[in-house]
Amino acid sequence: MDTDVITYTVETLHQYKANHYSQRKQALTGAAAERNVKYLIAFGPEIVAVSEINYAQDDQ
């Protein structure tokens, strides 16, 4: 993908990145409640879980 400059132009990659950030923001702020989004969450090196994030506020 990084070496295919014809198919994946700089503008296309920037759009992909912007769309990804927008989707993640919606998922974290609850704006995407209709989606079934799963996250891999780690609490230290030994405790890892797959879960949903229901609400996030600031850096918490």
Helices and strands as residue ranges (DSSP letters): H 10-29, E 39-42, E 48-51
